[in-house]
Amino acid sequence: MNASAAAKVFAELGNETRLAVLLLLIRSGKEGLSIADIQSHLEIPLSTLSFHIQALAGADLIERERHGRMVMCRPNFDVLNEAVTYLKRECCVGVPARRRQAAE
C-alpha cells in the first residue's frame, strides 16, 4: 500500500458512521450483512447509509455483491490488513535527531 492509498483508507475511516458500518461488518465476518441488516443495526436512514457505503466501497474497504434486490456488504480484510501493515512497518524504526541551527 502506498501513501496515497493509505490516506484514502484512513480519510474514509475518519467518519463516525463509516467507522460504525465497517466495525459492524468486521464483526459479521466474511459472510457480511445486507444493507437492510446494516440499517436495522445502526438505525440510520437508508439514504445516509447508502452514501457511507459508497464511500467505503470507493476506498475498497468493503465489497458489495448484488443478489436480486438484496445487496450484501462484506469487509475487505485484505485492504484492512494492508492498512494496518502500512502503519506498523514504521513502528520503532527510529527518527534521526535534527540539529538545531544556532540563532544568529
C-alpha positions in Angstrom: 0.0 0.0 0.0 1.4 3.4 -0.9 0.8 6.7 1.0 -2.0 7.8 -1.3 -4.0 4.6 -0.9 -3.4 4.7 2.9 -4.5 8.3 3.1 -7.8 7.5 1.3 -8.5 4.5 3.6 -7.8 6.5 6.7 -9.8 9.5 5.5 -12.9 7.4 4.9 -12.5 5.9 8.4 -12.4 9.4 9.9 -16.2 9.5 9.8 -18.1 8.0 12.8 -20.9 6.5 10.7 -18.4 4.9 8.3 -16.4 3.5 11.2 -19.6 2.1 12.7 -20.6 0.4 9.4 -17.1 -1.1 9.0 -16.9 -2.3 12.6 -20.3 -3.9 12.2 -19.2 -5.7 9.0 -16.0 -6.8 10.6 -18.0 -8.4 13.5 -20.2 -10.1 10.9 -17.1 -11.8 9.4 -16.6 -12.9 5.8 -20.4 -13.5 5.3 -21.1 -9.8 5.7 -24.6 -8.3 6.0 -27.3 -7.0 3.8 -27.8 -3.3 3.6 -31.2 -3.8 5.3 -29.4 -5.6 8.2 -26.8 -2.8 8.5 -29.6 -0.2 8.5 -31.5 -2.2 11.2 -28.5 -2.5 13.4 -27.3 1.1 13.1 -30.8 2.7 12.8 -29.8 5.3 10.2 -31.8 6.5 7.2 -31.2 4.4 4.0 -30.0 7.4 2.0 -27.4 8.2 4.7 -26.3 4.6 4.8 -26.0 4.4 1.0 -23.8 7.5 1.0 -21.4 6.0 3.5 -21.4 2.5 1.9 -20.4 4.2 -1.4 -17.5 5.9 0.3 -16.3 2.8 2.0 -16.5 0.8 -1.3 -14.7 3.6 -3.1 -11.8 3.1 -0.7 -12.0 -0.7 -1.2 -12.7 -1.2 2.5 -15.9 -3.1 1.7 -17.1 -5.3 -1.2 -20.7 -5.3 -2.4 -22.5 -8.1 -4.1 -26.0 -8.0 -5.5 -28.4 -11.0 -5.1 -31.5 -9.9 -6.9 -32.9 -7.0 -5.0 -30.6 -7.6 -2.0 -27.1 -6.1 -1.7 -24.6 -7.9 0.6 -21.7 -6.0 2.0 -18.5 -7.6 3.3 -15.4 -6.2 4.8 -12.3 -6.3 2.6 -9.9 -7.9 5.0 -7.0 -7.7 2.5 -7.2 -3.9 2.4 -7.7 -3.6 6.1 -4.7 -5.8 6.8 -2.6 -3.8 4.2 -3.6 -0.5 6.0 -2.5 -1.9 9.4 0.7 -3.2 7.9 1.4 0.2 6.4 1.2 1.8 9.8 3.1 -1.0 11.6 6.1 -1.1 9.2 7.2 2.3 10.6 7.0 1.1 14.2 10.1 1.6 16.3 12.5 2.3 13.3 13.7 5.4 15.0 13.8 9.0 14.0 17.1 10.7 13.4 17.8 13.6 15.6 17.8 17.0 14.0 20.3 19.6 15.0 19.0 23.0 15.9 20.5 25.8 14.0 22.3 28.3 16.1 20.5 31.6 16.5 22.4 34.2 14.6 
